[in-house]
Amino acid sequence: MKHRLSAFAAAAALGAGLALAGGALAADPIKIGIPVGLSGANSVVAPSVVQSAELAVEEINAKGGILGRQVQLDVADDGSGAAGAQKAFDSLIFQKKDDALITMETSAARNAGLPIVSRGKVPFIYTSFYEGHSCNPYLFVNAWVPDQQVAPIVDYFMQKKGAKTFYLVGSDYAFGRGMLQFTRQYIQKKGGKVLGEEYEPMDATDWTAIISKIRASNPDALVTSTAGGAPNVTLTKQLRAAGIKSLYGNLAVDEGTAKSMGADAAGIYISASYLTSIDSPKNKEFLAAMQKKFGADLKTPNDLSVPEYEGVYLYKAAVEKAKTTKADAVIKALSEVSFEGPRGLIKMSKERHAPLTMYLGQVQADGSVKVLESFKDVDPGNQCPKLK
């Protein structure tokens, strides 16, 4: 009898051990990969993106995680370019086995990483404003495209400031050229004239030759579309030093980068889906939470970092709706869920893009942005009609 009880106890202990092991397996963390430009052109803004993701994950984990599982971040430097992105995506998807990628990147990095996303069959939420029409079965976008962002600046210049002639300057890659192609067509459709269109490499630091051409043509307005971060800083500083007085609309500068420029940024017009001055309870809660978490180390939340925060929550909502992290189920859910965050209600329901409230603002001497006009729920237009 004693032998039988011992055997039973051993079996029970073994069963309990298996149950614990099974429970531990079920409680493995959900892993979110963030390939981002910690070096290169995006290095100015990337730290703020990582901070936004860290706050979202901390909040989610404090409330029990996703489906009872904690969330873990894996950050990888993509160097802000194609070669670095290939390494970062490969590492996050095939080595670290991350469940999803949620990040802001240059278009060059995104385009290089998408084939790896397709091979790995991993949901990818792209949180960066970009030139539009990037379509992939695993890709969703919660940031703006030209159809939402260009009109506020160009219309303001032409209708309120009387601008008739424009000069366009961009970084020589998909984002710079794509944004300015749309801008040129829009200006011409509205009856304006483009006097010149110039490009420099993503890592350009000397804009002297282009600035000479701008001075010679003397346009009413200058519109630029450079890689987010460092190129915005160098171009703006050199424009100011050269005394260029044209109206200046920047399609790529975020609020955080503008603050890092100091007095040189004053007067720049920007069109954004997020500004720290948005007067809403959700934005105030977000800013207070960021300040509490990061204190003196806080990087200014901006139009490239706030979509990252919301992207993590949108993924959470999709996984909870799907009741699994399996890619096909999450992909189906991503276009159906929404999240109310600092920018308002965000839903990637329009061909895997999101209608967004846009703000036209002007950078002030202290680095803050004064809101001039707002436009509610601007449609992203036809981006990926074949992907439903």
N, C-alpha and C positions, 0 to 999 in steps of 0.2 A: 504494500500500500504506500509506504514511504517513497519507494522508487517511482511509483506512478505519479505521486504528487510532485516529486522533484522534476520529473520529465515534463509535467504540465506547466510547472512554474518556469522551467527553462523555455518551453514553447511560448508561454505568455510573454516572457521577457524578450524573446526573439521577435515576437509580433510587435511588441511595443517599440522595439528598436527600429523595426522596419517602418512602423507608422511614423516615428520621429524622423527617420531618414526621408520618408516620403514627404512629411511636412516641411522639412528643411529644403527639399528640392522644390516644392511648390512655392516656397517663400524666397527663392532666388530673386535678386533684384531685377527690375526692368531697367535695361541699359539704354541710355540715349547718347548718341554720338554727336559731337560738335566739332566738325572740321572748320577751322576759322583762321583768318589771316593774322596770327599773333606777330608775324614778321611781314615785311613788304608793305604794299600800299595801304592795306587795311589795318595796319598795326595801331593807327591812331584811335580807331573806333572799336576794334575787337575786344579790348578789355571790358567795355561797357556791355557788350553782347554776352560775354561769359557771366558777368555779374547778374544780368537779368535772368539767365537760365538758373543760376545758383539760387536766387531768391525763390523762383517758381518751385524748384525741386525741394527746397527747405520747407516751404509752405505745404506742399503736397504730402511730403513725408510726415510732417507734424500732425497731419489729419488722417494718417493711416495708409498713405501711399496710393497706388492704383491697383484695384482688385486685391487689396490686402498685401500687396508687395511694395517694398521700398523702391525708390527710383535712384539710379546712379548715373552720374555724368561722366563721359569720357571725352576730354578735350584734346584735339590734335591740331598742330600748326600746319596749315596748308600753304604757307608762304605767300598767300594772296594770288597764286597763279596755278597754271595747269599742271606742271610737273609735281609740285608739292601736293596738290589736291589728289592726284592719282595715288600717291603714297598714303595720304591721310585716309581717303575713302577705303582703300584696300585694307588698311590696318583696322579701322573701326568695324567694317562689315565682316571681313573674313578671319581676322585674328581675334579681335575682342568680341565678335558675335553680338554687336549691338542690335537692339530691337528696332530702332528707328534713328534717323538723322534729322536734326532740327537746327538750322543755322543760317547765318548771314555770310555770304561770300561774294567775291567778284564773279562776274559772269564767266570769265575765263576758267575760274576754279569750278564753278557749277557745271559748265559744259564738259569739262574733263572728268568730273566725277559721275555724271549721269549714266554712262555705260556700265560703270561698276555697280551703281545702284540697281540697274536692270538685271545684271548677273546675280546679284545677291538677293534681289526681290525684297528690298527693305523700304518701308515708307519714308519719304523724304519731304519734310516741310521746309520750304525755302522762305526765309524771313527777311530777305533784302529787297528793297525796291530795285527794279531792273528794267531792261528795254522791252520786255514782253515776249509772248509767243514761244516760251520754252515749255514743251509739252512732252510728258513721259507718263506711262501708266502708274508710276510710283510717286510722282511729284505733285505737291500742292503748294500754293503760294498765298501768303496772307499779307503781302506788302503791295505797294502801288506799282502801276505800269504807266507808260507815257499817256495813255488815254485818260488817266485820272489826274496826272500831275502837270502836264505842260500848259494846258489852256489857262489856268489861273494866272500864271506869270505873263504869258504873251498877251492875253486879253487885257490885263491891267496896264501893261506898258503901252499898248496901242490905244485903248479906250480912255484911260485916265491920265496917261502921261504924254500922249500924242506921238509915240514912237512910230516911225515908218521904215527905218533901216536897221538891220541887225547884222551882227557878226557872231559866228558860232565857233566855239573852241572845245575840243574834247580829247579824251585819251583814246589811243588807237587800238581799240578792241571792241568786243561785241556791245558792251554797255554804252561806251562813248559814241560810237557810230550809230547804234540803233536809236538812242535817244535823240540825237541831232538830226537823223533822217526824218523822224516823226516831227520834230520841231520845225525843220525847214518847210516841210509840206504844209504844216499848220499855219505858219507865218504867211506863206504864199497864198493859201486858201483864203486868208483873212485880208489879203491885199497889201501885205508888207513885202519888203525886198531884203534878200540876204546878200550882203556885200562880200562876204567871204566865209570860208569854212576850213578850219585848220585842225590838225591832229598831231599829238606827240605820243611817244611810247608811255605805257602805264607808269614806268618809274622815272619819267622825265623830271628834271629839276631846273632846267634852264629854258624859260619861255621867251627869251629876248627877241628872237626873230619874229615870232607871232605877234608879240606886243608892238613891234615896229609896224607891222602890217595893220594892226588895229588903229594905231595912231594916224597912219596915213589915210585910212578910209573914213575915220571919224564917224562911226555909226551912232545912231540914237541909243541903241541898246546892245549889250553884250550878253549872250547866253552861253553858259559853259556846262559841260558834262564830263567831268574827269573822274577817275577812279576814286571811290570814297576814301577819304583820309589824307595822306601826305600830299598828293598832287594838288588837292584843293588849297592846301596851306601855301605851297610854293608859288602857285599861279596867282593867288590873291595878293600875297605880299609883293610880288613883282609888278602886278597891275597897279597897286597903290603907289609903289615907289616911282613908277613911270608917270604918275599923275593922270591916268586915264579917268575921264569924268563921265563916261557913258553910263546909263542905267545898267545895273549888273544883276542878272538873274542867274542863280546857280542851281542846276538841276540835280546836283549830287552832294551838296554839303548838308550835313546834319547839324542839329543844334549843339551837340557836344564838340564837334570839330570847329564850328564857328566860334565857340567860347575859347577854344585853344588858340585861335588866331589873334585874340586881343582886339585892339583898335582897328586892325586891318579889315575885320569882318563887318564893321559898322556900315550900314546902308545896303548890304546884300539882300536881295529879295529871294525868298525860298518858298517852295510849295511842298507841304508835308502832311502826312496823315497823323503825326504826333508832334506836339509841342508841350513842354513842361507846364505851360500856362493854361492848358485845358482845364476849365473850371467845372469839374465833376467829382462826385464823391469817390468813384473808383480810382480816378487819377490821383486824388489827394491821398487815398489809402496806400496806393502803390508807392508814391514818392516818400511817404512817411516810413513805409516798410524798408525801402531801399536805404534811406538815411540811417535808420536804426541798425540795419545789418552791416553796412559798410562804413558808416561814419566819415571820417576824414579821407578815407580811401575811395569814396564813391565817385565814379565817373558819371558825368552828366547823362541821364537817360535821354534817349533820342529816337529818331525815326528809323534807326537801324537796330537799336537794342530792344525797344519795347515790343516789336513784333516777335522777338525771340521769347520773351516772357509769355506772351499770349499763345505762341506756337506750342509751348510745352503743355499749357492747359488745354489747347485744342486736341492735342494727342491724347491726353488723359481722358477727355470726353469721348473720343472715338474708341479707345480701348474699352472703356466702361460700357459704351453702347454695344460694342461687338462682343463683350464679355471674353475677350481673348486678345493676345498680342499678335496672332497670326496675321500676316500681311494682307491677304485678300480681304479678310473681314474688316480690318482697320481701314483699308483704302476705301471700301464701300461706305464706311461710317463717316469718314473725314468730310465728305461733302454735305453731310446731313446734320452735323453737330455745330454748336456755336459756343462762344465764350464772351462774356461781358467784362472787358478789361479797361485799361487806361484810355484806349482809343474809342471805347464804346462797344457795341455788339459786333463781333467779328464772326463771319460765317463764309467759308470758302465754297460757296454754292454756285458761283457763276463760272462754269468751265474750269473748275479747280482754282479759281481766283476769288478774291473777296471784294464786294462793293465797300467803299471806304468814304468816310467823311474827310474832306481835304481842307487844309488851311493855307491861305496865302499870308505870309508873314515877312517882316523886315527886321533884320538884325540891328539891335541898338548898340550904343557905345559900350554898355556894360556886358555885352554878350547875350543878353536876353533877346527874345524874339517877340515883337509886337504883332498881334494878329490883326490883319487888315480886312480880310473877308473869310467866310467859311462856306463850304459847299457840302451838303449832306448826302450821304450814300451815293457817291459818284460811281457809275457803272464802269467796270474794267474793260468793257467792249468784248469783241470776239477774240478770245485768246487761244482756246484749244477746243474748237467745236467738235472734233472727233472723239474727245475724251469726255465721257459722261460719268 
